[in-house]
Amino acid sequence: MTQQKLSDTPAAPGVHPIQAPAPSVPDGATGPVAPGPGAIAALWPLGPDQVRLDPDGLLGRWQRRNAAVTLPHCVDNLHGAGNIGNLRAAAGEADEAFAGMWFADSDVHKTLEAAAWELGRSPGDAGLRSFVDDTAALLARAQQPDGYLNSYFTVAAPEDRWRKPEWSHELYCAGHLIQAAVAAARTGVSPGLVTVARRFADLLVERFGPGGADEVCGHPEIETALAELYRLTGHRPYLDLARRFLDLRGRGLLGPGRFGPVYYQDHVPVREAAEVAGHSVRQLYLLAGMVDVGVETGDRTLLDAAERLWEDAVRRRTYVTGAHGSRHRDEAYGDPYELPPDRAYAETCAAIASFQWNWRLLLATGRARYADEMERALYNAVAVAVSHDGRHFFYSNPLQLRTGHTGAGEESAARRLPWYTCACCPPNIARLMASLHGYLATAHEDGLQIHLYASGSVDTEVAGSAVRVDMRTEYPWRGRIELTLDGAAAVPWTLALRVPEWCEAHTVRIDGGPVIAPVRDGYVRLTRAWAPGTNVVLDLEMPVRQVSAHPRVDAVRGCVALARGPLVYCLEQADLPPGAVMEDVRLDPAAPAVADRREDLPEFPVVLTAGGTLADTGDALYTAASGRGRRGTPFTLTAVPYFLWGNRSEGPMRVWIPIAASG
Amino acid sequence: MTQQKLSDTPAAPGVHPIQAPAPSVPDGATGPVAPGPGAIAALWPLGPDQVRLDPDGLLGRWQRRNAAVTLPHCVDNLHGAGNIGNLRAAAGEADEAFAGMWFADSDVHKTLEAAAWELGRSPGDAGLRSFVDDTAALLARAQQPDGYLNSYFTVAAPEDRWRKPEWSHELYCAGHLIQAAVAAARTGVSPGLVTVARRFADLLVERFGPGGADEVCGHPEIETALAELYRLTGHRPYLDLARRFLDLRGRGLLGPGRFGPVYYQDHVPVREAAEVAGHSVRQLYLLAGMVDVGVETGDRTLLDAAERLWEDAVRRRTYVTGAHGSRHRDEAYGDPYELPPDRAYAETCAAIASFQWNWRLLLATGRARYADEMERALYNAVAVAVSHDGRHFFYSNPLQLRTGHTGAGEESAARRLPWYTCACCPPNIARLMASLHGYLATAHEDGLQIHLYASGSVDTEVAGSAVRVDMRTEYPWRGRIELTLDGAAAVPWTLALRVPEWCEAHTVRIDGGPVIAPVRDGYVRLTRAWAPGTNVVLDLEMPVRQVSAHPRVDAVRGCVALARGPLVYCLEQADLPPGAVMEDVRLDPAAPAVADRREDLPEFPVVLTAGGTLADTGDALYTAASGRGRRGTPFTLTAVPYFLWGNRSEGPMRVWIPIAASG
């Protein structure tokens, strides 16, 4: 087999050796997204057993919290909200009325996937183990003789089975079942679940495969799931069906629906799309499927389209937090540069989907920009969705909450809620956090690449030799990352360390001695025949940054966002002087901001202080233009990491701070 | 009877003589909104036969266009879209399936109301006359034996009759039927229709009156309609039922629905509400009903609440165009100061409802601020909804359309459409325009008040004597208004002329001689024993204004809106240099703007030119804060009246223009 040339965009030399002999994905690479041996792959994912997060680093603590709190909380809520009951009814073991959303099964499947990753990582939890065993068995019993498995269309609306593809989420739910089964098989947690998934997948191939119905699902997800099932099983019809779903999309098969075909990306064939559009989660899951199918089939037109849409998304329609989706009405992307902070929809699932999509692009291309985007989403748009206690969640993640905001239902809640009527987000967080260690590093035949920094370790093989890298860091609070390399490597290999796009200055020391290590395509690349015990220190300078948005982003004109390292910061009412109105706060852009750890806040974070004023803004809504609001009372402004907001008292918040001169 | 003290807010002396002997509404006052003889009324409306708009002034041309084009267009579409067919089916004369929205009858009723006002004004149109006659007869045949009249719940879902008040719009439709009947009776165009309306209203009294069902309608409208029907008939149970619906509201009777009880103002009793909230049209129709019931029952708590909500609406949640409604998702008000120009929902019906509500407040209190608000809405938020050709309409009226906006369905169309699936707006425009002359002036026992300026005439009685006032003006293009007073008046009376809130300098001449005429409470008040033929010239200075929004309106920070007289202006792509991107335009706030008539545009409007630059805005979506976008290419910027945008080529538009210094 030969390595495919991915696209015309320049690849990262040394990381994406498109002319080099084809790399093959090593055996045992069984994390989320495992490109097959013939796939286009600039980088190879490591197996979840090859990377470990220390429990005391921030990412490690998130993963531990997820296991200890969030996952059991999800399981409890699946019981309480009726999702498990629905499956019992479908299995003929209960006759309660169907409860919840018609796609409620998908929450079960996502929780199951999360549990699989978690048990694969740390097989000790008996409760979680029995959830997996019981649920896998229940799914097998709820499955219909022909392989169909969907409790809503079995119990509540059998007459509509396969009849409302624009709305039904049947293939979406099937996709999440398949992903759960893939995770359960890859981790060895529940190999039997894949039998259930394959019976359903075989039914899909029969019904929708070549010569079958020309239909697609209103909510993409099945595409990436079938590609992963192909990777697991080697059964080509799954991949072919995934590709067929992509090929059929954008041909108006779904009809206009309530929001028009753009809502579910059925307005233009996927290879021809020039812009991300419509429901942002659907768009991003579809893009993940495009990359998966593209790399497995060698279809570079799919990858080119995905990279083109990335440019549109990241350059014109992504929030500074890495969130996607500007509009509440249809949970959708907006016009170019339409990025309102207060009405940001910024669905948690979209941020997770963006993370997953960027991981796929990173593996395919090796381009650092995709890892940058993963980092931005993870530390901001994803992390903010979970409370510090791990059992409250945001569905929508605005960048501003106004004074006087009254929670207008679940879609614009003023604080994190324990569960949702449409509960897609919490189990999505759970599956990402449970597999988080799988996204830190990759390998390649000439070396190891570290993309996300956290205290932990990597054990893998490079150039046929076992290597171990231990990482110690207080990232994202400090930019110093200390690595210890162990294991004998007979031949030189390259350790590639990502220097994030936000970092303007870095240093590298090897065994205490400074080395010249320029950034090439987003990474410093250190090639050595590494002696066991070699110490490498990467120091990323982390000054406080004042970030401004493109002037076409009207919604934040005259504002800056404070950022440090990968973190975006925000103001919270709790840190304002008594009686101060959040909307009257101004930042003095010339006053230096100071970064300090704060012991009284969750996570012991670095907070920023800077010069601020409280503007005297007057009364009239509209007046003859004047300099009103420019005078004000000075005070010291405190900004906290955005992902931590809302963990103290409920109240206004804002990421984008008007600068004092802007009125 | 005694005149009621309205509220604690100061009233306009001489216009709202709360201690004076009770005014009584003169006989023959039969326009839209005709307070009864016992009502709280600072001002009395004039009958539609007492005011005439010249056909060559702007308002007169709008009214003429409405009669010649818009109204026949509505009638055609009622046939084409199936609304008439639905009623035929309800009458048992056809058996087609129900077509359109379940509240499609209301479009028929509103068109009927419009036709009644139009025929009352100018009884010549045979086509319109036969539409009224045929439709009135059809409604009588479609009415059920018990008085019920609603084609959807007769034809399509009889089992749901009265069973889904949160959703059904049954009382909403009944309200519009009643309003049509009131208009038809007041104008004498179709007195028989009131029999149909009363049969239905009597059924409502029986079902929902004292001792009946404790229910309200999800969409307010019945309240104001029943008050008007009471005014027409003197039948007190209609007024009592209107009051009962108000008293029952805000008690959670409707249940949460999809958007929560705030959506239909069922979250708080109407007298206790502190903020406008929820679906804006519903809120505004409810407020109109509160004023109607308040003035007729002497219940000042309702009026106080309405004035309190006015303060909230106008000071924190109204667009500079007079539009209401910031959110697409639930067609709703947003948080305080949440006024995005691009995602302004700004429904046409909300602007019309605001106009109608303010008229009621003006009559009740005599306070100029309500007339100011009528003027602002009329010339901007209402007028923009109709194309120059009179047969295309906006449903949503944003203040900005971005480069790259692709029409996302009817709710955010990039251009006016001929008709809508939910066609509430076009017939609403038609009924307002057909009755527009009724809103220009009012009387009081001590004089005549002119609130809106247009070429036309007023014939009425003041202090027992006939008077005639002829108005000549090029308003809103020029601020000069020339009035000729005729008719013998034995005793002195006061001519009150509104000086709009936007006007900072004015002069008055009587028979050529300057007089000192200060503004008191929004009006100049000229008291004379007027000699026949007296000439009064009011000159309102109309410089170009740069309007800024309250600094808490984040969405337009660093921007100004250009305005002149009552008109808000906007930029259109058609006036930019070739290749210029609208989002890159900056206004030089120091350069003087020039106002000039432009012959090549519809309406021969005054356009504004000013100094602009095209900023060089670069590429990156987020960067370290800098002065990017501040350099640019100078050009002469042209602004056109907002209400005229979109009558040339389709393309971007914006009301709020970033100023050059703001980046």
Contacts between the chains, C-beta under 8 A, distances in Angstrom:
chain1	res1	chain2	res2	distance
A	259	B	408	7.5
A	259	B	409	6.4
A	260	B	408	6.6
A	260	B	409	5.1
A	262	B	406	7.6
A	262	B	408	7.1
A	275	B	404	7.8
A	277	B	406	7.9
A	314	B	621	7.0
A	315	B	619	7.2
A	315	B	620	7.7
A	315	B	621	5.3
A	316	B	621	6.7
A	318	B	621	6.8
A	320	B	622	5.2
A	327	B	328	7.1
A	327	B	329	8.0
A	327	B	343	7.3
A	328	B	327	7.1
A	328	B	328	7.4
A	328	B	329	4.3
A	329	B	327	8.0
A	329	B	328	4.3
A	329	B	329	4.3
A	329	B	411	7.4
A	330	B	408	7.7
A	332	B	408	7.9
A	334	B	342	8.0
A	334	B	343	7.7
A	335	B	342	7.1
A	335	B	402	4.2
A	335	B	403	7.8
A	335	B	404	5.3
A	335	B	405	4.7
A	335	B	406	7.8
A	336	B	402	6.6
A	336	B	403	6.8
A	336	B	404	4.3
A	337	B	402	6.9
A	337	B	583	6.5
A	338	B	342	5.9
A	338	B	343	7.4
A	338	B	402	6.2
A	340	B	340	5.6
A	340	B	343	6.7
A	340	B	555	6.9
A	341	B	554	7.6
A	342	B	334	8.0
A	342	B	335	7.1
A	342	B	338	5.9
A	342	B	554	7.1
A	343	B	327	7.3
A	343	B	334	7.7
A	343	B	338	7.4
A	343	B	340	6.7
A	343	B	343	6.6
A	400	B	554	7.3
A	402	B	335	4.2
A	402	B	336	6.6
A	402	B	337	6.9
A	402	B	338	6.2
A	403	B	335	7.8
A	403	B	336	6.8
A	404	B	275	7.8
A	404	B	335	5.3
A	404	B	336	4.3
A	405	B	335	4.7
A	406	B	262	7.6
A	406	B	277	7.9
A	406	B	335	7.8
A	408	B	259	7.5
A	408	B	260	6.6
A	408	B	262	7.1
A	408	B	330	7.7
A	408	B	332	7.9
A	409	B	259	6.4
A	409	B	260	5.1
A	411	B	329	7.4
A	545	B	624	5.7
A	545	B	625	7.9
A	546	B	624	6.6
A	546	B	625	3.8
A	547	B	622	5.2
A	547	B	623	7.0
A	547	B	624	6.6
A	547	B	625	6.5
A	548	B	622	7.2
A	548	B	623	6.3
A	548	B	624	7.4
A	548	B	625	4.1
A	548	B	626	6.6
A	548	B	628	7.4
A	548	B	663	7.3
A	549	B	621	6.7
A	549	B	622	5.8
A	550	B	617	6.3
A	550	B	618	7.2
A	550	B	619	7.9
A	550	B	620	6.7
A	550	B	621	5.1
A	550	B	622	7.4
A	551	B	583	7.5
A	551	B	584	7.3
A	551	B	615	6.1
A	551	B	617	4.5
A	551	B	628	6.8
A	551	B	629	3.7
A	551	B	658	7.4
A	551	B	663	5.5
A	552	B	581	7.7
A	552	B	583	4.0
A	552	B	584	7.2
A	552	B	617	6.1
A	553	B	621	7.5
A	554	B	341	7.5
A	554	B	342	7.1
A	554	B	400	7.3
A	554	B	555	7.0
A	554	B	556	7.6
A	554	B	559	7.7
A	554	B	583	7.2
A	554	B	656	7.8
A	554	B	658	7.4
A	555	B	340	6.9
A	555	B	554	7.0
A	555	B	555	5.6
A	556	B	554	7.6
A	557	B	557	5.1
A	557	B	558	4.5
A	557	B	559	7.1
A	557	B	658	6.2
A	557	B	662	5.9
A	557	B	663	6.8
A	558	B	557	4.4
A	558	B	558	4.2
A	558	B	662	5.5
A	558	B	663	7.0
A	559	B	554	7.7
A	559	B	557	7.1
A	560	B	625	4.8
A	561	B	622	7.8
A	581	B	552	7.7
A	583	B	337	6.5
A	583	B	551	7.4
A	583	B	552	4.0
A	583	B	554	7.2
A	584	B	551	7.3
A	584	B	552	7.1
A	589	B	625	6.6
A	615	B	551	6.1
A	617	B	550	6.3
A	617	B	551	4.4
A	617	B	552	6.0
A	618	B	550	7.2
A	619	B	315	7.2
A	619	B	550	7.9
A	620	B	315	7.7
A	620	B	550	6.7
A	621	B	314	7.0
A	621	B	315	5.3
A	621	B	316	6.7
A	621	B	318	6.8
A	621	B	549	6.7
A	621	B	550	5.0
A	621	B	553	7.5
A	622	B	320	5.2
A	622	B	547	5.2
A	622	B	548	7.3
A	622	B	549	5.8
A	622	B	550	7.4
A	622	B	561	7.8
A	623	B	547	7.0
A	623	B	548	6.3
A	624	B	545	5.7
A	624	B	546	6.6
A	624	B	547	6.6
A	624	B	548	7.4
A	625	B	545	7.9
A	625	B	546	3.8
A	625	B	547	6.4
A	625	B	548	4.1
A	625	B	560	4.8
A	625	B	589	6.6
A	626	B	548	6.6
A	628	B	548	7.3
A	628	B	551	6.8
A	629	B	551	3.7
A	656	B	554	7.8
A	658	B	551	7.4
A	658	B	554	7.4
A	658	B	557	6.2
A	662	B	557	5.9
A	662	B	558	5.5
A	662	B	662	6.4
A	663	B	548	7.3
A	663	B	551	5.6
A	663	B	557	6.8
A	663	B	558	6.9
